[in-house]
Amino acid sequence: MDYERKTRVIANSYYNMGLERAKLRDLSGAAECLKKSLHFNKYMTDARNLLGLIYYEAGEVGDALVQWVISMNLQPEENRADHYLGEIQRKKGAMETERRVVRRFNQALVYAQNGSEDLAILQLNKVVESKPNYVKAQLLFTLLCIAREDYQKAGKAVYKVLQIDRNHPKALWYKSLVQDAGGSPKSEREPEKRKLKNVLSHRQMEDDDVIIPPSYRENTKDQAVGNILAGLLLGAAVIFFLVMPANTKSVNANHNQEMKKYSEQLSQANQKADSLTKQLESMEAEKKTAEASLASLTNNADSILAQYQAVIGILQAYKKNDFPSAVRIYAGLNPDLITSEDVQAVIGEIRKDMVEKGCPILESLGDKAVEAGDTQTALANYLKCIDLKPNSWQAKFKTAVIYKGMGEKEQANGLFSDIINNSKDEGLSAKAKTERGF
């Protein structure tokens, strides 16, 4: 078996394993298998589409969009990813909702890092209320609830995560902490069981349990007084010799038992505190990793998501053979905000096409914006044209005129000088000299 066929077989095997685990809602295991499948065959669009669905199910919409955009570039026709992207675009306000959720989650991370647990929980409540399947938010909420010993809410949150991803390793660990602390549903029923047991352990006295004396004999007054004194003396003796030592022994035993109980509770509390400290340290490290992996969704979340959406719009326009729309969308694209190498490769292919056919359309769009009095839009279109083709002399001249009108003389004069010195269009050079003041 040659190397290419062998890698293809391995990739297919990992894909099948990932598909089976996804059917069992083992999303973490499925994602690992699909990543290995793509490691052996990055062109396997079925694996990319399924990985995107898993990310989407876990609330990671940004990662899902990346996988689907790459999949569309690899297979533009008859690709299920086209349907997924279309569904997101058709949902009114879907992207704005995702941006808002990401901003709140990141703010909650900052609050948690600075020790403001109440504010972090407040933000996370809003996140999980609007997006219950956001696994990362549910896990952070669980950890904060465990730190506050609110095991009921922690148990509900971790149960929600396990409904989404039944074998999520962190969720399983948090579940064990909640169960050990008595926050599981089973422990909720234990107090009621103990109450019921205590009630059933006391039997009511029946009528035939009362002992009736066989006879009754009247006593004289002196005998009654003597009996009372004898009873008092006997009671005092019983209390002094029997009851008090027994009570003392019982009190000592109870005291020792209580001390033992409190010692065990203190030991457990110390162990739990150490465990939570390690968890918080782990969460701090995880936060740094999350900041690196979600760099595109922290300070510039709106712009970055808009760039991915713009790439999707360009691909959709290409599919519909609507090249002018693709050019208009490309004019507002900022590729520097996209960190994915695969998406950058897609943008590189788009740029080649724009260099060949896009400049006239961009210049025309700029002219229409000038006629409408929108100089900023016109300037953006002319600059994009110059970026694609540095020798676009007409676009440079129009850009210089706009800069001159804005009072940016240094930039305007630089463009006029470039036209005068390098353009072969004598008429345009003459106009540049006049505008330059020569």
C-alpha positions as CSV (number, residue, x, y, z in Angstrom):
1,M,0.0,0.0,0.0
2,D,1.5,3.4,-1.1
3,Y,1.9,6.3,1.4
4,E,-1.0,8.4,-0.1
5,R,-3.5,5.6,0.1
6,K,-2.3,4.6,3.6
7,T,-2.9,8.1,4.9
8,R,-6.3,8.3,3.2
9,V,-7.3,5.0,4.9
10,I,-6.1,6.3,8.3
11,A,-8.0,9.6,7.8
12,N,-11.2,7.7,6.9
13,S,-10.8,5.5,10.0
14,Y,-10.5,8.5,12.3
15,Y,-13.5,10.1,10.6
16,N,-15.6,7.0,11.2
17,M,-14.5,6.9,14.8
18,G,-15.4,10.6,15.2
19,L,-18.8,10.1,13.6
20,E,-19.6,7.2,15.9
21,R,-18.6,9.2,19.0
22,A,-20.6,12.2,17.8
23,K,-23.7,10.0,17.6
24,L,-23.1,9.0,21.2
25,R,-22.7,12.7,22.1
26,D,-19.1,12.2,23.0
27,L,-18.2,15.5,21.4
28,S,-14.8,15.9,23.0
29,G,-13.7,12.4,21.8
30,A,-15.3,13.1,18.4
31,A,-13.4,16.4,18.0
32,E,-10.1,14.7,18.8
33,C,-10.7,11.9,16.2
34,L,-11.7,14.5,13.5
35,K,-8.6,16.6,14.1
36,K,-6.5,13.5,13.7
37,S,-8.4,12.7,10.5
38,L,-7.7,16.2,9.1
39,H,-4.0,15.8,10.2
40,F,-3.7,12.9,7.7
41,N,-6.0,14.4,5.0
42,K,-6.7,18.2,5.3
43,Y,-8.9,18.1,2.2
44,M,-11.5,15.8,3.8
45,T,-14.5,18.2,3.7
46,D,-16.8,15.7,5.5
47,A,-14.5,15.7,8.5
48,R,-14.3,19.6,8.5
49,N,-18.0,20.0,8.2
50,L,-18.6,17.6,11.2
51,L,-15.9,19.3,13.2
52,G,-17.7,22.6,12.5
53,L,-21.0,21.1,13.7
54,I,-19.3,19.9,16.9
55,Y,-17.9,23.4,17.6
56,Y,-21.3,24.9,16.9
57,E,-23.0,22.5,19.2
58,A,-20.5,23.4,22.0
59,G,-21.2,27.1,21.4
60,E,-17.9,27.9,19.6
61,V,-19.4,29.6,16.5
62,G,-16.2,31.4,15.5
63,D,-14.3,28.1,15.2
64,A,-17.3,26.5,13.4
65,L,-17.2,29.3,10.8
66,V,-13.5,28.9,10.1
67,Q,-14.0,25.2,9.4
68,W,-16.9,25.8,7.1
69,V,-15.2,28.6,5.1
70,I,-12.2,26.4,4.6
71,S,-14.5,23.5,3.5
72,M,-16.2,25.8,1.0
73,N,-12.9,26.8,-0.5
74,L,-11.8,23.2,-0.9
75,Q,-15.1,22.1,-2.4
76,P,-17.3,25.0,-3.7
77,E,-20.0,22.8,-5.2
78,E,-22.3,20.3,-3.5
79,N,-20.9,21.1,-0.1
80,R,-23.1,20.8,3.1
81,A,-21.1,23.7,4.6
82,D,-22.9,26.0,2.2
83,H,-26.2,25.1,3.9
84,Y,-24.7,25.7,7.4
85,L,-23.3,29.1,6.5
86,G,-26.6,30.1,4.8
87,E,-28.5,29.1,7.9
88,I,-26.3,31.4,10.1
89,Q,-26.7,34.3,7.7
90,R,-30.5,33.9,7.5
91,K,-30.9,34.1,11.3
92,K,-31.6,37.7,12.0
93,G,-29.2,39.1,14.5
94,A,-27.3,35.8,15.0
95,M,-23.9,37.3,14.6
96,E,-24.6,40.2,16.9
97,T,-25.9,37.7,19.5
98,E,-22.7,35.7,19.2
99,R,-20.5,38.9,19.6
100,R,-22.5,39.9,22.7
101,V,-22.1,36.5,24.2
102,V,-18.3,36.4,23.6
103,R,-17.9,39.9,25.1
104,R,-19.8,38.9,28.2
105,F,-17.8,35.7,28.6
106,N,-14.5,37.5,28.3
107,Q,-15.6,40.1,30.8
108,A,-16.6,37.2,33.2
109,L,-13.1,35.8,32.8
110,V,-11.6,39.2,33.7
111,Y,-13.8,39.4,36.8
112,A,-12.9,35.9,37.9
113,Q,-9.2,36.6,37.5
114,N,-9.5,39.7,39.6
115,G,-11.4,38.0,42.4
116,S,-14.8,39.6,41.6
117,E,-16.8,36.3,41.7
118,D,-20.2,38.0,42.1
119,L,-19.7,40.1,39.0
120,A,-18.4,37.1,37.1
121,I,-21.4,34.9,38.0
122,L,-23.7,37.8,37.1
123,Q,-22.2,38.0,33.6
124,L,-22.2,34.2,33.2
125,N,-25.9,34.0,34.2
126,K,-26.7,36.3,31.2
127,V,-24.4,34.2,28.9
128,V,-26.0,30.8,29.8
129,E,-29.5,32.3,29.7
130,S,-29.1,33.5,26.2
131,K,-26.9,30.5,25.1
132,P,-27.3,27.4,27.3
133,N,-25.1,25.3,25.1
134,Y,-21.9,27.5,25.6
135,V,-19.8,24.8,27.3
136,K,-17.0,27.1,28.3
137,A,-19.4,29.4,30.1
138,Q,-21.1,26.6,31.9
139,L,-17.8,25.1,33.1
140,L,-16.6,28.5,34.4
141,F,-20.0,29.0,36.1
142,T,-19.6,25.5,37.7
143,L,-16.1,26.3,39.0
144,L,-17.2,29.6,40.5
145,C,-20.2,27.9,42.2
146,I,-18.0,25.2,43.6
147,A,-15.7,27.8,45.0
148,R,-18.7,29.5,46.7
149,E,-20.0,26.0,47.9
150,D,-23.2,26.5,45.9
151,Y,-23.3,22.9,44.9
152,Q,-26.9,22.9,43.7
153,K,-26.2,25.4,40.9
154,A,-22.9,23.8,40.2
155,G,-24.6,20.4,39.8
156,K,-27.2,21.8,37.4
157,A,-24.6,23.6,35.3
158,V,-22.3,20.5,35.0
159,Y,-25.3,18.3,34.2
160,K,-26.1,20.7,31.3
161,V,-22.6,20.3,30.0
162,L,-22.8,16.5,30.2
163,Q,-26.1,16.6,28.3
164,I,-24.2,18.3,25.5
165,D,-20.9,16.4,25.8
166,R,-21.3,13.3,27.9
167,N,-17.5,12.6,28.3
168,H,-16.2,16.1,28.7
169,P,-13.1,15.6,31.0
170,K,-13.5,18.8,32.9
171,A,-17.2,18.3,33.4
172,L,-16.7,14.8,34.7
173,W,-14.1,16.1,37.2
174,Y,-16.3,18.9,38.4
175,K,-19.2,16.4,38.7
176,S,-17.0,14.3,41.1
177,L,-16.3,17.4,43.2
178,V,-20.0,18.2,43.4
179,Q,-20.9,14.6,44.4
180,D,-18.2,14.4,47.0
181,A,-19.4,17.7,48.5
182,G,-23.0,16.4,48.6
183,G,-24.4,18.4,45.8
184,S,-25.7,15.5,43.7
185,P,-29.4,14.8,43.3
186,K,-28.9,11.7,45.5
187,S,-27.7,13.8,48.4
188,E,-30.7,16.1,48.1
189,R,-32.9,13.2,49.1
190,E,-30.8,11.9,52.0
191,P,-32.1,14.5,54.6
192,E,-35.7,13.5,53.8
193,K,-34.8,9.8,54.1
194,R,-33.2,10.4,57.5
195,K,-36.2,12.3,58.8
196,L,-38.5,9.5,57.7
197,K,-36.3,7.0,59.4
198,N,-36.3,8.9,62.7
199,V,-40.1,9.2,62.6
200,L,-40.5,5.5,62.0
201,S,-38.0,4.6,64.8
202,H,-40.4,5.8,67.5
203,R,-43.4,3.5,68.1
204,Q,-46.6,4.9,69.6
205,M,-47.8,3.3,72.8
206,E,-50.9,1.1,72.5
207,D,-53.6,0.8,75.2
208,D,-52.5,-2.7,76.3
209,D,-49.0,-1.4,76.9
210,V,-50.1,0.4,80.0
211,I,-49.3,-1.6,83.2
212,I,-52.3,-1.5,85.6
213,P,-51.3,-2.4,89.3
214,P,-53.2,-5.4,90.7
215,S,-54.2,-3.7,93.9
216,Y,-54.2,-0.4,95.7
217,R,-53.7,0.1,99.4
218,E,-54.2,3.4,101.3
219,N,-51.3,4.7,103.3
220,T,-51.4,6.7,106.5
221,K,-50.2,10.3,106.7
222,D,-47.0,9.5,108.5
223,Q,-46.3,6.6,106.1
224,A,-46.8,9.0,103.2
225,V,-44.3,11.5,104.6
226,G,-41.8,8.7,105.3
227,N,-42.2,7.4,101.8
228,I,-41.6,10.8,100.3
229,L,-38.4,11.4,102.3
230,A,-37.2,7.9,101.5
231,G,-37.9,8.5,97.9
232,L,-36.0,11.8,97.9
233,L,-33.0,10.2,99.6
234,L,-33.1,7.3,97.2
235,G,-33.4,9.7,94.2
236,A,-30.5,11.7,95.4
237,A,-28.4,8.6,95.9
238,V,-29.3,7.3,92.4
239,I,-28.4,10.7,90.9
240,F,-25.1,11.0,92.7
241,F,-23.9,7.4,92.2
242,L,-25.5,6.4,89.0
243,V,-26.8,9.2,86.9
244,M,-24.0,11.8,87.3
245,P,-21.2,9.4,86.4
246,A,-23.1,8.1,83.5
247,N,-23.9,11.6,82.4
248,T,-20.3,12.7,82.8
249,K,-19.1,9.7,80.8
250,S,-21.8,10.4,78.1
251,V,-20.8,14.0,77.9
252,N,-17.1,13.1,77.6
253,A,-17.9,10.5,74.9
254,N,-20.1,13.0,73.0
255,H,-17.4,15.7,73.3
256,N,-14.8,13.3,71.9
257,Q,-17.1,12.2,69.1
258,E,-17.8,15.9,68.2
259,M,-14.1,16.7,68.3
260,K,-13.5,13.7,66.0
261,K,-16.3,14.8,63.7
262,Y,-15.0,18.4,63.5
263,S,-11.5,17.2,62.9
264,E,-12.6,15.1,60.0
265,Q,-14.7,18.0,58.6
266,L,-11.7,20.3,58.9
267,S,-9.5,17.8,57.2
268,Q,-12.0,17.5,54.3
269,A,-12.3,21.3,54.1
270,N,-8.6,21.7,53.9
271,Q,-8.4,19.0,51.2
272,K,-11.2,20.7,49.3
273,A,-9.5,24.1,49.6
274,D,-6.3,22.7,48.3
275,S,-8.2,21.1,45.4
276,L,-10.0,24.3,44.6
277,T,-6.7,26.2,44.7
278,K,-5.2,23.9,42.2
279,Q,-8.4,24.2,40.1
280,L,-8.1,28.0,40.1
281,E,-4.5,27.8,39.1
282,S,-5.4,25.5,36.3
283,M,-8.2,27.9,35.3
284,E,-5.7,30.7,35.2
285,A,-3.5,28.7,32.8
286,E,-6.5,27.8,30.8
287,K,-7.5,31.5,30.6
288,K,-4.2,32.4,29.1
289,T,-4.6,29.6,26.6
290,A,-8.1,30.8,25.9
291,E,-6.9,34.4,25.4
292,A,-4.4,33.2,22.8
293,S,-6.9,31.0,21.0
294,L,-9.6,33.6,21.2
295,A,-7.4,36.6,20.4
296,S,-9.6,37.3,17.4
297,L,-12.6,37.6,19.7
298,T,-11.4,39.8,22.6
299,N,-10.5,43.5,21.9
300,N,-11.6,43.5,18.2
301,A,-14.4,40.9,18.3
302,D,-16.7,43.0,16.0
303,S,-14.1,43.6,13.4
304,I,-12.7,40.1,13.3
305,L,-16.0,38.4,13.0
306,A,-17.0,40.9,10.3
307,Q,-13.9,39.9,8.3
308,Y,-14.9,36.2,8.4
309,Q,-18.4,37.2,7.4
310,A,-17.0,39.3,4.5
311,V,-15.0,36.3,3.2
312,I,-18.2,34.2,3.3
313,G,-20.0,37.0,1.4
314,I,-17.3,37.0,-1.3
315,L,-17.5,33.3,-1.7
316,Q,-21.3,33.4,-2.0
317,A,-21.0,36.2,-4.6
318,Y,-18.5,34.1,-6.6
319,K,-20.9,31.2,-6.5
320,K,-23.7,33.4,-7.9
321,N,-21.3,34.8,-10.6
322,D,-21.9,38.3,-9.1
323,F,-18.4,39.7,-9.4
324,P,-19.3,43.4,-8.8
325,S,-20.8,42.4,-5.4
326,A,-17.6,40.4,-4.6
327,V,-15.5,43.5,-5.4
328,R,-17.7,45.7,-3.2
329,I,-17.3,43.4,-0.3
330,Y,-13.6,43.0,-0.9
331,A,-13.2,46.8,-0.7
332,G,-14.1,46.7,3.0
333,L,-12.1,43.6,3.8
334,N,-9.1,43.9,6.2
335,P,-7.1,40.6,5.8
336,D,-4.7,41.6,8.6
337,L,-7.3,40.8,11.3
338,I,-7.6,37.1,10.1
339,T,-5.1,34.8,11.7
340,S,-6.1,31.5,10.1
341,E,-3.5,30.4,7.6
342,D,-6.1,28.5,5.6
343,V,-8.5,31.5,5.3
344,Q,-5.5,33.7,4.4
345,A,-4.8,31.2,1.5
346,V,-8.4,31.7,0.4
347,I,-8.0,35.5,0.5
348,G,-4.8,35.2,-1.5
349,E,-6.6,33.4,-4.3
350,I,-9.3,36.1,-4.2
351,R,-6.7,38.9,-4.4
352,K,-5.2,37.4,-7.6
353,D,-8.6,37.6,-9.2
354,M,-9.2,41.2,-7.9
355,V,-5.8,42.3,-9.3
356,E,-6.8,41.1,-12.8
357,K,-10.4,42.3,-12.9
358,G,-11.3,44.3,-9.8
359,C,-9.5,47.7,-10.3
360,P,-11.9,49.2,-12.9
361,I,-14.9,48.3,-10.7
362,L,-13.3,49.8,-7.6
363,E,-12.5,53.0,-9.5
364,S,-16.0,53.2,-10.8
365,L,-17.4,52.7,-7.3
366,G,-15.1,55.5,-6.1
367,D,-16.4,57.8,-8.9
368,K,-20.0,57.1,-7.9
369,A,-19.2,57.9,-4.2
370,V,-17.6,61.2,-5.2
371,E,-20.8,62.1,-7.2
372,A,-22.8,61.3,-4.1
373,G,-20.6,63.5,-1.9
374,D,-19.3,60.5,0.1
375,T,-15.5,61.2,-0.1
376,Q,-14.6,58.7,2.6
377,T,-16.1,55.8,0.7
378,A,-14.5,57.1,-2.5
379,L,-11.1,57.3,-0.9
380,A,-11.4,53.7,0.5
381,N,-12.2,52.4,-3.0
382,Y,-9.4,54.3,-4.7
383,L,-6.9,53.2,-2.1
384,K,-7.9,49.6,-2.4
385,C,-7.5,49.9,-6.2
386,I,-4.0,51.4,-5.7
387,D,-3.2,48.6,-3.3
388,L,-4.1,46.0,-5.9
389,K,-2.3,47.8,-8.8
390,P,0.2,50.5,-7.7
391,N,0.4,51.9,-11.3
392,S,-3.3,52.9,-11.3
393,W,-2.5,56.5,-12.2
394,Q,-6.1,57.7,-12.5
395,A,-7.0,56.3,-9.1
396,K,-3.8,58.0,-7.7
397,F,-4.7,61.3,-9.2
398,K,-8.3,61.1,-7.8
399,T,-7.0,60.1,-4.4
400,A,-4.5,63.0,-4.4
401,V,-7.4,65.4,-5.2
402,I,-9.4,64.1,-2.3
403,Y,-6.4,64.4,0.1
404,K,-5.9,68.0,-1.1
405,G,-9.6,68.8,-0.4
406,M,-9.2,67.3,3.1
407,G,-6.2,69.5,3.8
408,E,-3.7,66.5,3.8
409,K,-1.2,68.4,1.6
410,E,1.8,66.2,2.3
411,Q,0.0,63.0,1.2
412,A,-1.6,64.8,-1.8
413,N,1.8,66.3,-3.0
414,G,3.4,62.9,-2.6
415,L,0.9,61.3,-5.0
416,F,1.1,64.3,-7.4
417,S,4.9,64.0,-7.6
418,D,4.7,60.2,-8.2
419,I,2.3,60.9,-11.2
420,I,4.5,63.7,-12.6
421,N,7.7,61.6,-12.3
422,N,6.5,58.2,-13.3
423,S,3.3,58.4,-15.3
424,K,3.6,58.1,-19.1
425,D,0.2,59.9,-19.5
426,E,1.3,63.4,-20.4
427,G,-2.2,64.9,-20.0
428,L,-2.5,63.4,-16.5
429,S,1.0,64.6,-15.6
430,A,0.0,68.1,-16.7
431,K,-3.1,68.0,-14.5
432,A,-1.0,66.8,-11.6
433,K,1.5,69.7,-12.1
434,T,-1.4,72.2,-12.0
435,E,-2.8,70.7,-8.9
436,R,0.7,70.6,-7.3
437,G,1.2,74.3,-8.1
438,F,4.1,74.0,-10.5
